[in-house]
Amino acid sequence: MHVLYLKTNANSPAVPPLLLSRAFDALYTDNQHSTEGRSACLENLKAGDTLYVERESCMGESLPEVISVFRTLAERGVHVWIDAKQKLIPSSESPYLKLTALLGQALQHFKRDFFKTRSEEGRERAKAKGQILGRKKNALPSNFEEMKKAYQEGTISGPVAAKACNMPVTTFYRRCKEV
């Protein structure tokens, strides 16, 4: 099904000349201040349908909304064509959408790097103040030194010493190296 969606205003013609030459199965329109036509159009589109729009910006009130609408349509299997200066182009080749996607990715990278830098700076300030970072270690059991000495002398095995200290074997080995 071929569907045309137009957002009209007093200064623009009702249908652009390039789109006027095509046959459409459905036509949805809105004026500057309404979105009922767009909502109805988006609800009725199915996989395999082709949507023709005059410009990308008529599909949303804000940049994130426009990007979201085009992503949703692509996920649903709807083909979108845009009338770009008397030439129809698929939405996947729209320079406007490519630029906004690149800007969105750049912003995400900037935010990630910004927060990473701030976190690192915060950790450095905390270390400079002498704060201990990370999870607090549990206190060693009262018999730990005795079991560690016996383990190092070879009179008992690591698993036996760990069991006597009531701790996992790997924790016992790690704490023996630390202390």
MITORNU-246522 format. One record per residue: residue number from 1; residue in three letters; x, y, z of N, C-alpha, C in turn. Coordinates in steps of 0.2 Angstrom, whole numbers, plus 5000, padded with zeros to 4 digits. Atoms other than C-alpha are relative to their C-alpha. Layout:
<nodes>
NUM, ALA, X, Y, Z, X, Y, Z, X, Y, Z
...
</nodes>
This chain:
<nodes>
1, MET, 5004, 4994, 5000, 5000, 5000, 5000, 5004, 5006, 5000
2, HIS, 4996, 4994, 5001, 5007, 5017, 4995, 4996, 5006, 5004
3, VAL, 5003, 4995, 4996, 5003, 5031, 5008, 5003, 5006, 5000
4, LEU, 4997, 4994, 5000, 5006, 5049, 5008, 4998, 5004, 5006
5, TYR, 5002, 4996, 4994, 5007, 5060, 5023, 5003, 5007, 4999
6, LEU, 4998, 4993, 5001, 5008, 5079, 5022, 4998, 5004, 5006
7, LYS, 5002, 4995, 4994, 5009, 5093, 5035, 5000, 5006, 4996
8, THR, 5001, 4994, 5004, 5002, 5108, 5026, 5000, 5007, 5005
9, ASN, 5001, 4993, 4997, 5003, 5127, 5030, 4998, 5005, 4995
10, ALA, 5002, 4995, 5005, 4997, 5143, 5022, 5005, 5001, 4995
11, ASN, 4995, 4998, 5005, 5013, 5145, 5013, 5002, 4994, 4995
12, SER, 4998, 5006, 5004, 5015, 5127, 5005, 4994, 4998, 4996
13, PRO, 5006, 5003, 5004, 5005, 5119, 4991, 4998, 4994, 5004
14, ALA, 5003, 5006, 4997, 4994, 5105, 4996, 5004, 4994, 4999
15, VAL, 4996, 5006, 5002, 5004, 5092, 4987, 5006, 5002, 4996
16, PRO, 4994, 4998, 5005, 5022, 5094, 4980, 4999, 4997, 4994
17, PRO, 5000, 5002, 5007, 5023, 5092, 4961, 5002, 4993, 4999
18, LEU, 4997, 5007, 5001, 5034, 5076, 4962, 4995, 4995, 5003
19, LEU, 5004, 5005, 4997, 5022, 5067, 4974, 4993, 5000, 4996
20, LEU, 5007, 5000, 5003, 5006, 5073, 4964, 5000, 4995, 4994
21, SER, 5000, 5004, 5006, 5012, 5062, 4949, 4999, 4993, 5002
22, ARG, 5001, 5007, 4998, 5010, 5046, 4960, 4993, 4998, 5002
23, ALA, 5006, 5002, 4998, 4995, 5036, 4964, 5001, 4997, 5007
24, PHE, 4999, 5002, 4993, 4992, 5033, 4983, 4993, 4997, 5002
25, ASP, 5005, 5004, 4997, 4981, 5021, 4992, 4996, 5004, 5006
26, ALA, 5002, 4996, 4994, 4979, 5033, 5007, 5003, 5006, 5000
27, LEU, 4997, 4993, 4999, 4982, 5051, 5011, 4998, 5003, 5007
28, TYR, 5001, 4998, 4993, 4984, 5058, 5028, 5003, 5007, 5000
29, THR, 4997, 4993, 5000, 4986, 5077, 5031, 4999, 5003, 5007
30, ASP, 5001, 4996, 4994, 4988, 5089, 5046, 5002, 5007, 4998
31, ASN, 4998, 4993, 5001, 4989, 5107, 5047, 5006, 5002, 5005
32, GLN, 4994, 4999, 4996, 5003, 5116, 5057, 4999, 4998, 5007
33, HIS, 5001, 5000, 4993, 4995, 5114, 5074, 4997, 4993, 5002
34, SER, 5003, 5006, 4999, 4988, 5096, 5073, 5004, 4994, 4999
35, THR, 4996, 5006, 5002, 4995, 5078, 5073, 4995, 4994, 5000
36, GLU, 5005, 5006, 5000, 4979, 5067, 5072, 5002, 4996, 4993
37, GLY, 4999, 5004, 5006, 4983, 5063, 5054, 5006, 4996, 5000
38, ARG, 4994, 5004, 4999, 5001, 5058, 5058, 4999, 4994, 5004
39, SER, 5001, 5006, 4996, 4995, 5047, 5072, 4996, 4995, 4997
40, ALA, 5004, 5005, 5004, 4982, 5039, 5061, 5004, 4996, 4995
41, CYS, 4996, 5003, 5005, 4994, 5036, 5047, 5005, 4995, 5003
42, LEU, 4995, 5005, 4997, 5007, 5028, 5059, 4997, 4994, 5003
43, GLU, 5004, 5006, 4997, 4994, 5017, 5067, 4998, 4995, 4994
44, ASN, 5002, 5005, 5005, 4988, 5010, 5050, 5005, 4997, 4995
45, LEU, 4994, 5003, 5004, 5005, 5007, 5042, 5001, 4993, 5002
46, LYS, 4999, 5007, 4999, 5009, 4988, 5040, 5007, 4999, 4997
47, ALA, 4994, 5002, 5004, 5025, 4979, 5035, 4999, 4999, 4993
48, GLY, 5001, 5000, 5007, 5028, 4981, 5017, 4997, 5006, 4997
49, ASP, 5003, 4994, 5003, 5019, 4997, 5015, 5005, 5005, 4999
50, THR, 4996, 4994, 5001, 5027, 5013, 5008, 4997, 5006, 5002
51, LEU, 5002, 4993, 4998, 5026, 5030, 5016, 5004, 5005, 4996
52, TYR, 4996, 4994, 5003, 5030, 5046, 5006, 4998, 5006, 5005
53, VAL, 5001, 4993, 4996, 5033, 5062, 5016, 5003, 5005, 4996
54, GLU, 4997, 4994, 5003, 5037, 5079, 5010, 5007, 5002, 5003
55, ARG, 4994, 4999, 4997, 5051, 5081, 5023, 5001, 4997, 5006
56, GLU, 5000, 5004, 4994, 5058, 5072, 5038, 4997, 5003, 5006
57, SER, 5002, 4996, 4994, 5054, 5086, 5051, 4992, 4999, 5001
58, CYS, 5007, 5000, 4999, 5035, 5083, 5048, 4998, 4994, 5004
59, MET, 5002, 5006, 4996, 5036, 5066, 5057, 5001, 5001, 5007
60, GLY, 4999, 4999, 4993, 5039, 5074, 5074, 5001, 5007, 5002
61, GLU, 5000, 4993, 4997, 5039, 5089, 5085, 5007, 5002, 5002
62, SER, 4993, 4998, 4997, 5057, 5087, 5091, 5005, 4995, 4996
63, LEU, 4995, 5004, 5003, 5073, 5079, 5084, 5000, 4992, 5002
64, PRO, 5001, 5007, 4997, 5072, 5063, 5096, 4994, 4997, 4997
65, GLU, 5006, 5003, 5002, 5054, 5061, 5091, 5001, 4998, 4992
66, VAL, 4999, 5002, 5007, 5058, 5061, 5072, 5004, 4994, 4999
67, ILE, 4996, 5006, 5001, 5072, 5049, 5074, 4997, 4994, 5003
68, SER, 5004, 5005, 4997, 5061, 5038, 5085, 4995, 4997, 4995
69, VAL, 5006, 5002, 5005, 5047, 5038, 5072, 5003, 4996, 4994
70, PHE, 4997, 5003, 5005, 5059, 5033, 5058, 5003, 4993, 5002
71, ARG, 4998, 5007, 4998, 5067, 5019, 5068, 4994, 4995, 5001
72, THR, 5006, 5004, 4999, 5050, 5012, 5073, 4998, 4998, 4993
73, LEU, 5002, 5002, 5006, 5045, 5012, 5055, 5004, 4995, 4997
74, ALA, 4995, 5005, 5003, 5061, 5003, 5049, 4999, 4994, 5004
75, GLU, 5001, 5006, 4996, 5058, 4990, 5063, 4994, 4997, 4998
76, ARG, 5007, 5003, 5002, 5040, 4987, 5057, 5000, 4998, 4993
77, GLY, 5000, 5002, 5007, 5046, 4985, 5039, 4996, 5004, 4996
78, VAL, 5004, 4995, 5005, 5038, 5001, 5032, 5006, 5003, 4996
79, HIS, 4995, 4996, 5004, 5048, 5009, 5018, 4998, 5007, 5000
80, VAL, 5002, 4993, 5000, 5049, 5028, 5019, 5004, 5003, 4994
81, TRP, 4996, 4996, 5006, 5053, 5039, 5004, 4998, 5008, 5002
82, ILE, 5000, 4993, 4998, 5056, 5058, 5007, 5001, 5004, 4993
83, ASP, 5000, 4996, 5005, 5053, 5071, 4994, 5005, 5006, 5001
84, ALA, 4994, 4996, 4999, 5070, 5080, 4994, 5002, 5004, 4994
85, LYS, 4999, 4995, 5005, 5070, 5095, 4982, 4999, 4997, 4993
86, GLN, 5003, 5003, 5006, 5060, 5087, 4968, 5004, 4993, 4998
87, LYS, 4997, 5006, 5001, 5069, 5070, 4970, 4998, 4995, 5006
88, LEU, 5001, 5005, 4995, 5063, 5055, 4980, 5006, 4996, 5002
89, ILE, 4995, 5004, 4997, 5075, 5047, 4992, 4998, 4996, 5005
90, PRO, 5002, 5005, 4994, 5073, 5032, 5004, 5003, 5004, 5006
91, SER, 4998, 4996, 4994, 5074, 5038, 5022, 5007, 4997, 5003
92, SER, 4993, 5002, 4997, 5090, 5027, 5025, 5005, 5004, 4996
93, GLU, 4995, 4996, 5003, 5099, 5039, 5013, 4999, 5007, 5001
94, SER, 5001, 4993, 4999, 5092, 5055, 5020, 5006, 5003, 5004
95, PRO, 4995, 4997, 4997, 5106, 5067, 5024, 4998, 5003, 5007
96, TYR, 5002, 4997, 4994, 5096, 5075, 5038, 5000, 4994, 5006
97, LEU, 5000, 5005, 4995, 5093, 5058, 5047, 5007, 4997, 5001
98, LYS, 4993, 5002, 4999, 5111, 5053, 5044, 5004, 5004, 5005
99, LEU, 4997, 4995, 4996, 5117, 5069, 5052, 4998, 4999, 5007
100, THR, 5002, 5001, 4993, 5106, 5067, 5067, 5002, 4994, 5003
101, ALA, 4998, 5007, 4997, 5111, 5049, 5070, 5007, 5001, 5002
102, LEU, 4993, 4998, 4999, 5129, 5055, 5069, 5001, 5004, 5006
103, LEU, 5000, 4995, 4994, 5126, 5069, 5081, 4998, 4996, 5007
104, GLY, 5002, 5004, 4994, 5117, 5057, 5093, 5005, 4996, 5002
105, GLN, 4995, 5005, 4998, 5131, 5045, 5093, 5006, 5004, 5003
106, ALA, 4994, 4996, 4997, 5144, 5059, 5096, 4998, 5003, 5007
107, LEU, 5002, 4997, 4994, 5134, 5066, 5110, 5000, 4994, 5005
108, GLN, 4999, 5006, 4995, 5133, 5048, 5118, 5007, 4999, 5002
109, HIS, 4993, 5001, 4999, 5152, 5047, 5116, 5002, 5005, 5005
110, PHE, 4998, 4994, 4996, 5154, 5064, 5124, 4998, 4999, 5007
111, LYS, 5003, 5001, 4993, 5143, 5060, 5139, 5004, 4994, 5003
112, ARG, 4996, 5006, 4997, 5152, 5043, 5142, 5007, 5003, 5002
113, ASP, 4993, 4998, 4999, 5169, 5051, 5141, 5000, 5005, 5006
114, PHE, 5001, 4995, 4995, 5163, 5066, 5152, 4999, 4997, 5007
115, PHE, 5001, 5003, 4993, 5156, 5055, 5166, 5006, 4995, 5002
116, LYS, 4994, 5004, 4998, 5171, 5043, 5165, 5005, 5005, 5003
117, THR, 4995, 4995, 4997, 5183, 5058, 5168, 4998, 5003, 5006
118, ARG, 5003, 4997, 4993, 5172, 5065, 5182, 5001, 4995, 5005
119, SER, 4999, 5005, 4995, 5172, 5048, 5190, 5007, 4999, 5002
120, GLU, 4993, 5001, 4998, 5191, 5046, 5189, 5002, 5006, 5004
121, GLU, 4998, 4995, 4996, 5193, 5063, 5196, 4998, 5000, 5007
122, GLY, 5003, 5001, 4994, 5182, 5060, 5210, 5004, 4994, 5004
123, ARG, 4997, 5005, 4997, 5191, 5044, 5214, 5007, 5002, 5002
124, GLU, 4993, 4997, 4998, 5208, 5053, 5214, 5000, 5005, 5006
125, ARG, 5001, 4996, 4994, 5201, 5066, 5226, 4999, 4996, 5006
126, ALA, 5001, 5004, 4994, 5195, 5053, 5238, 5006, 4996, 5002
127, LYS, 4994, 5003, 4998, 5212, 5044, 5237, 5004, 5005, 5004
128, ALA, 4996, 4995, 4997, 5221, 5060, 5241, 4998, 5002, 5007
129, LYS, 5002, 4998, 4993, 5210, 5063, 5256, 5001, 4994, 5005
130, GLY, 4999, 5006, 4996, 5214, 5045, 5262, 4994, 4996, 5001
131, GLN, 5006, 5004, 5000, 5197, 5038, 5259, 5002, 4993, 4997
132, ILE, 4999, 5007, 5003, 5197, 5019, 5256, 4995, 4999, 4995
133, LEU, 5004, 5002, 5005, 5189, 5014, 5240, 4998, 4993, 5000
134, GLY, 5002, 5007, 5001, 5179, 4998, 5236, 4997, 4997, 5006
135, ARG, 5004, 5003, 4994, 5171, 4986, 5247, 5004, 4998, 5006
136, LYS, 4996, 5001, 4994, 5176, 4984, 5265, 5001, 4993, 5001
137, LYS, 4998, 5007, 4999, 5185, 4968, 5269, 4997, 4998, 5007
138, ASN, 5002, 5003, 4993, 5178, 4957, 5283, 5006, 4999, 5004
139, ALA, 4995, 5001, 4995, 5188, 4955, 5299, 5002, 4993, 4999
140, LEU, 4997, 5007, 5000, 5200, 4940, 5299, 4998, 4997, 5006
141, PRO, 5001, 5004, 4994, 5195, 4926, 5311, 5005, 5000, 5005
142, SER, 4995, 5000, 4995, 5204, 4925, 5327, 5006, 4994, 4999
143, ASN, 4995, 5005, 5001, 5213, 4909, 5322, 5003, 5000, 4993
144, PHE, 4998, 5000, 5006, 5218, 4915, 5305, 5008, 5000, 5000
145, GLU, 4992, 5000, 5000, 5237, 4918, 5309, 5002, 4993, 5001
146, GLU, 4998, 5007, 4998, 5238, 4901, 5317, 4999, 4995, 4994
147, MET, 5002, 5004, 5006, 5230, 4893, 5301, 5005, 5001, 4995
148, LYS, 4995, 4998, 5006, 5241, 4903, 5289, 5007, 4997, 5001
149, LYS, 4993, 5003, 4999, 5257, 4898, 5298, 5000, 4993, 4999
150, ALA, 5000, 5007, 5001, 5252, 4880, 5298, 5000, 4998, 4993
151, TYR, 5001, 5001, 5007, 5247, 4881, 5280, 5007, 5001, 4996
152, GLN, 4993, 4999, 5003, 5264, 4889, 5275, 5005, 4995, 5002
153, GLU, 4995, 5005, 4998, 5274, 4876, 5285, 4998, 4994, 4997
154, GLY, 5002, 5006, 5003, 5264, 4863, 5276, 4998, 4994, 5004
155, THR, 5003, 5005, 4996, 5257, 4854, 5291, 4992, 4999, 4998
156, ILE, 5007, 5001, 5002, 5239, 4857, 5284, 4999, 5002, 4993
157, SER, 5001, 4998, 5007, 5232, 4859, 5267, 4996, 5007, 5000
158, GLY, 5004, 4993, 5000, 5224, 4876, 5261, 4993, 4999, 5001
159, PRO, 5008, 5001, 4999, 5206, 4869, 5260, 4999, 4998, 5008
160, VAL, 5001, 5002, 4993, 5208, 4862, 5278, 5000, 5006, 5004
161, ALA, 4999, 4993, 4997, 5215, 4879, 5284, 4994, 5004, 4999
162, ALA, 5005, 4996, 5002, 5201, 4888, 5275, 4994, 4998, 5004
163, LYS, 5006, 5003, 4996, 5187, 4877, 5283, 5001, 5002, 5007
164, ALA, 4999, 4998, 4993, 5195, 4880, 5300, 4999, 5007, 5001
165, CYS, 5001, 4992, 4999, 5194, 4899, 5297, 4993, 5001, 4998
166, ASN, 5007, 4999, 5003, 5176, 4897, 5290, 5000, 5005, 4995
167, MET, 5000, 4996, 5006, 5180, 4905, 5274, 5001, 4996, 4993
168, PRO, 4998, 5004, 5007, 5181, 4900, 5255, 5007, 4999, 4999
169, VAL, 4993, 5001, 5001, 5197, 4893, 5250, 5004, 5005, 4996
170, THR, 4996, 4995, 5004, 5201, 4906, 5237, 5001, 5007, 5004
171, THR, 4999, 4994, 4995, 5198, 4920, 5250, 5005, 4998, 5005
172, PHE, 4994, 5001, 4995, 5210, 4911, 5262, 5006, 5001, 4996
173, TYR, 4994, 4999, 5004, 5223, 4910, 5248, 5002, 5008, 4999
174, ARG, 4999, 4992, 5001, 5221, 4929, 5244, 5002, 5003, 5006
175, ARG, 4998, 4997, 4994, 5221, 4934, 5262, 5007, 4998, 5002
176, CYS, 4993, 5002, 4998, 5237, 4924, 5265, 5005, 5005, 4996
177, LYS, 4996, 4996, 5004, 5245, 4934, 5251, 5000, 5008, 5002
178, GLU, 5001, 4993, 4998, 5238, 4951, 5257, 5004, 5001, 5007
179, VAL, 4998, 4999, 4993, 5243, 4949, 5276, 5007, 4998, 5001
</nodes>
